[in-house]
Amino acid sequence: MQPEFIQARDLPDAWFQCVYRLLEKGHEYTIDRGSYEGQKRLEFDYITVHIRFPGARPLVPDIPPSFGIPNPVAEGYLESYLPYLMTSVKQPGEDYTYGSYLEKQIQEVIRMYRENGFGTNQAYMTVGNPEAILLKDPPCLRGIDTRVRDGRLHFMVYFRSWDLWNGFPANLGAIQLLKEYMAGEIGVDDGEIIAASKGLHLYDYVWELAKLRTMCPNPQAFTRGECQTHD
C-alpha cells in the first residue's frame, strides 16, 4: 500500500494534480465487481487531497480550448446536481440520492453549531446505512465531517470509490456549494476541504484523454522527467 498526499490551491488544481499523479503512480487492475465490470482501472491505494481555497472560481477543471477535450463537468451541471446532494428528492428507478441521507443532517449540523457552539466533534454527516452494501451500486460518498475553526467552516470528505475524471470535479464542486450554503447559515466564513479515498481511479476509456491533458504520452515518461510539471 502506498498512501499519497496532494496539497492544492483550488478545485481545478486538485483535479489536475490527481490526474497527473495517478498516471505516474496508479495501480492498474481489472474490475471483478462494480461499475464497468471486466474493464480496467488505474487507481490510488489511498489518497488525501488538501484543498486550501476550494471556493475559488471556477469550480470545474480548466481545459484549454486548444486541447480539444470536453470539460468533464458540463456547464450548469453543478447547479442541477446540487438538489441531489441537499434534498431527499429521488427520480423513478433511483435507490437513493446523497441528499436522501444528508437532508436532515445538514439542518442538524447547522442547528448544532448555531445553538451549541463550535467546540464539538459530533457534527458528522453519514451517507448510507448497513443495508446499502446489498445494493448493486452502494453510495460512493460515505461521509462529510465538519469543523469550524478560526471562523471558517471546513469539510473532511471520504469516498469509498471515486471516478477521478468526472466524479471528482462534479462531486467536490457541488460539495463546495453545499459548504458555502452551510457556512452562511451558521454565520461563519467558507473554509478548506480535505478529501480522502481508497478508490480514486481513472477508467481505461479516459486514459488517453488524461495523458493528453497532462501532456504526457505514457506514464513511464514521468520518471524520465519528460512531462510538464503540474499547473
MARTI-198610 format. One record per residue (C-alpha): residue number from 1; residue in three letters; chain; x negated, z negated, y negated. Coordinates in steps of 0.25 Angstrom, whole numbers, plus 2048, in hexadecimal, padded with zeros to 3 digits. Layout:
# residues N
R|pos|code|unit|u|w|v
R|NUM|Ala|A|X|Z|Y
...
# end
This chain:
# residues 231
R|pos|code|unit|u|w|v
R|1|Met|A|800|800|800
R|2|Gln|A|7FB|804|7F2
R|3|Pro|A|803|7FE|7E7
R|4|Glu|A|802|806|7DA
R|5|Phe|A|803|801|7CB
R|6|Ile|A|806|80A|7BF
R|7|Gln|A|807|806|7B1
R|8|Ala|A|80F|810|7A8
R|9|Arg|A|813|810|799
R|10|Asp|A|821|816|79B
R|11|Leu|A|82A|81D|7A6
R|12|Pro|A|825|82B|7A5
R|13|Asp|A|817|825|7A6
R|14|Ala|A|81A|81D|7B2
R|15|Trp|A|820|829|7BA
R|16|Phe|A|814|832|7B7
R|17|Gln|A|80A|827|7BB
R|18|Cys|A|812|824|7C8
R|19|Val|A|813|833|7CC
R|20|Tyr|A|804|835|7C9
R|21|Arg|A|800|828|7D1
R|22|Leu|A|809|82B|7DD
R|23|Leu|A|803|839|7DF
R|24|Glu|A|7F6|832|7DF
R|25|Lys|A|7F9|826|7E8
R|26|Gly|A|806|828|7EE
R|27|His|A|809|827|7FD
R|28|Glu|A|80F|833|804
R|29|Tyr|A|819|831|80F
R|30|Thr|A|825|837|816
R|31|Ile|A|833|831|813
R|32|Asp|A|839|82B|820
R|33|Arg|A|845|825|81A
R|34|Gly|A|84B|827|80C
R|35|Ser|A|84C|832|801
R|36|Tyr|A|847|83F|805
R|37|Glu|A|844|83B|813
R|38|Gly|A|839|843|81A
R|39|Gln|A|833|847|80D
R|40|Lys|A|826|841|807
R|41|Arg|A|824|837|7FC
R|42|Leu|A|818|833|7F4
R|43|Glu|A|819|824|7F2
R|44|Phe|A|812|818|7EC
R|45|Asp|A|810|80C|7F5
R|46|Tyr|A|815|803|7E9
R|47|Ile|A|814|805|7DA
R|48|Thr|A|817|7FD|7CE
R|49|Val|A|819|804|7C1
R|50|His|A|818|7FC|7B4
R|51|Ile|A|81E|804|7A8
R|52|Arg|A|81B|7FD|79B
R|53|Phe|A|825|806|792
R|54|Pro|A|830|80B|79B
R|55|Gly|A|839|80D|78F
R|56|Ala|A|830|817|788
R|57|Arg|A|837|825|787
R|58|Pro|A|838|82E|78E
R|59|Leu|A|83C|826|79B
R|60|Val|A|83B|832|7A4
R|61|Pro|A|82E|839|7A9
R|62|Asp|A|826|842|7A0
R|63|Ile|A|825|850|7A6
R|64|Pro|A|81E|85A|79D
R|65|Pro|A|826|867|79C
R|66|Ser|A|81A|86F|7A0
R|67|Phe|A|81A|869|7AE
R|68|Gly|A|828|870|7B1
R|69|Ile|A|82D|863|7B8
R|70|Pro|A|83B|85E|7B7
R|71|Asn|A|83B|850|7B2
R|72|Pro|A|83E|846|7BE
R|73|Val|A|849|840|7B5
R|74|Ala|A|853|849|7AF
R|75|Glu|A|857|848|7A1
R|76|Gly|A|863|83E|79F
R|77|Tyr|A|861|839|7AE
R|78|Leu|A|85D|82A|7A9
R|79|Glu|A|86A|828|7A1
R|80|Ser|A|872|82E|7AD
R|81|Tyr|A|86B|825|7B7
R|82|Leu|A|86C|818|7AF
R|83|Pro|A|87A|815|7B3
R|84|Tyr|A|876|815|7C2
R|85|Leu|A|86B|80A|7BE
R|86|Met|A|874|801|7B6
R|87|Thr|A|883|803|7BB
R|88|Ser|A|889|802|7C9
R|89|Val|A|890|810|7C8
R|90|Lys|A|88E|818|7D4
R|91|Gln|A|891|826|7D7
R|92|Pro|A|898|82B|7E4
R|93|Gly|A|88F|82A|7F0
R|94|Glu|A|885|821|7EA
R|95|Asp|A|881|814|7F2
R|96|Tyr|A|87C|80D|7E5
R|97|Thr|A|876|80F|7D7
R|98|Tyr|A|86C|805|7D2
R|99|Gly|A|876|801|7C8
R|100|Ser|A|87F|7FC|7D3
R|101|Tyr|A|875|7F1|7D5
R|102|Leu|A|870|7F0|7C7
R|103|Glu|A|87C|7F0|7BE
R|104|Lys|A|880|7E1|7BF
R|105|Gln|A|871|7DD|7C0
R|106|Ile|A|86E|7E4|7B3
R|107|Gln|A|878|7DC|7AB
R|108|Glu|A|874|7CF|7B2
R|109|Val|A|865|7D1|7AE
R|110|Ile|A|869|7D3|7A0
R|111|Arg|A|872|7C7|7A0
R|112|Met|A|867|7BE|7A7
R|113|Tyr|A|85D|7C2|79C
R|114|Arg|A|866|7C0|790
R|115|Glu|A|86C|7B3|795
R|116|Asn|A|861|7AC|79D
R|117|Gly|A|854|7B1|796
R|118|Phe|A|848|7B9|79B
R|119|Gly|A|841|7AF|7A3
R|120|Thr|A|846|7B4|7B1
R|121|Asn|A|842|7BB|7BD
R|122|Gln|A|851|7BD|7C2
R|123|Ala|A|854|7CA|7BA
R|124|Tyr|A|852|7D3|7C6
R|125|Met|A|85C|7DF|7C9
R|126|Thr|A|85D|7E3|7D8
R|127|Val|A|861|7F1|7DD
R|128|Gly|A|866|7F1|7EC
R|129|Asn|A|86B|7E7|7F6
R|130|Pro|A|867|7E5|805
R|131|Glu|A|871|7F0|809
R|132|Ala|A|86A|7FA|801
R|133|Ile|A|860|7FC|80C
R|134|Leu|A|86B|802|814
R|135|Leu|A|86D|80D|80A
R|136|Lys|A|868|81B|80C
R|137|Asp|A|861|81B|7FF
R|138|Pro|A|85F|80C|7FA
R|139|Pro|A|85C|809|7EC
R|140|Cys|A|84E|80D|7E7
R|141|Leu|A|84F|803|7DB
R|142|Arg|A|84F|7F5|7E1
R|143|Gly|A|84E|7EC|7D5
R|144|Ile|A|84B|7EB|7C6
R|145|Asp|A|845|7DE|7C2
R|146|Thr|A|845|7DA|7B3
R|147|Arg|A|83D|7D1|7AA
R|148|Val|A|83E|7CE|79B
R|149|Arg|A|830|7CB|795
R|150|Asp|A|82B|7CC|787
R|151|Gly|A|839|7D0|782
R|152|Arg|A|83A|7DC|78B
R|153|Leu|A|841|7E0|798
R|154|His|A|839|7E5|7A3
R|155|Phe|A|83D|7EB|7B1
R|156|Met|A|836|7EA|7BE
R|157|Val|A|83C|7F4|7C7
R|158|Tyr|A|83A|7F7|7D6
R|159|Phe|A|83D|803|7DE
R|160|Arg|A|83C|803|7EE
R|161|Ser|A|83B|813|7ED
R|162|Trp|A|83A|81B|7E1
R|163|Asp|A|839|82A|7DF
R|164|Leu|A|82E|82C|7D4
R|165|Trp|A|831|83A|7CF
R|166|Asn|A|840|838|7CC
R|167|Gly|A|844|82A|7CF
R|168|Phe|A|839|822|7C8
R|169|Pro|A|83B|828|7BA
R|170|Ala|A|84A|828|7BB
R|171|Asn|A|84B|81A|7C0
R|172|Leu|A|842|814|7B7
R|173|Gly|A|848|81C|7AB
R|174|Ala|A|855|816|7AE
R|175|Ile|A|850|808|7B1
R|176|Gln|A|849|808|7A3
R|177|Leu|A|856|80C|79D
R|178|Leu|A|85D|800|7A4
R|179|Lys|A|851|7F7|79F
R|180|Glu|A|853|7FB|791
R|181|Tyr|A|862|7F8|792
R|182|Met|A|860|7EA|798
R|183|Ala|A|855|7E7|78E
R|184|Gly|A|85F|7EA|783
R|185|Glu|A|86A|7E1|789
R|186|Ile|A|860|7D6|78C
R|187|Gly|A|85B|7D7|77D
R|188|Val|A|84C|7DA|781
R|189|Asp|A|843|7E6|780
R|190|Asp|A|841|7F0|78A
R|191|Gly|A|834|7ED|793
R|192|Glu|A|82C|7F3|79F
R|193|Ile|A|82F|7F8|7AD
R|194|Ile|A|827|7F4|7B9
R|195|Ala|A|82B|7FD|7C5
R|196|Ala|A|827|7FC|7D3
R|197|Ser|A|82A|803|7E0
R|198|Lys|A|824|804|7EE
R|199|Gly|A|82B|812|7EF
R|200|Leu|A|828|81A|7E3
R|201|His|A|826|828|7E8
R|202|Leu|A|826|837|7E6
R|203|Tyr|A|82D|840|7F0
R|204|Asp|A|826|84C|7F5
R|205|Tyr|A|82F|856|7EE
R|206|Val|A|829|852|7E0
R|207|Trp|A|81A|850|7E3
R|208|Glu|A|817|85E|7DD
R|209|Leu|A|81F|85A|7D0
R|210|Ala|A|817|84D|7D0
R|211|Lys|A|80A|854|7D1
R|212|Leu|A|80E|85E|7C6
R|213|Arg|A|812|853|7BD
R|214|Thr|A|805|84B|7BF
R|215|Met|A|7FD|858|7BE
R|216|Cys|A|7F7|855|7CC
R|217|Pro|A|7F7|85F|7D7
R|218|Asn|A|7F5|855|7E2
R|219|Pro|A|7F3|846|7E4
R|220|Gln|A|7E5|847|7E8
R|221|Ala|A|7E1|84D|7DB
R|222|Phe|A|7E3|83F|7D5
R|223|Thr|A|7D8|839|7DC
R|224|Arg|A|7CF|844|7D7
R|225|Gly|A|7D3|842|7C9
R|226|Glu|A|7D9|850|7C7
R|227|Cys|A|7E6|84B|7C2
R|228|Gln|A|7EA|847|7B4
R|229|Thr|A|7EC|838|7B0
R|230|His|A|7FA|833|7AE
R|231|Asp|A|800|836|7A1
# end
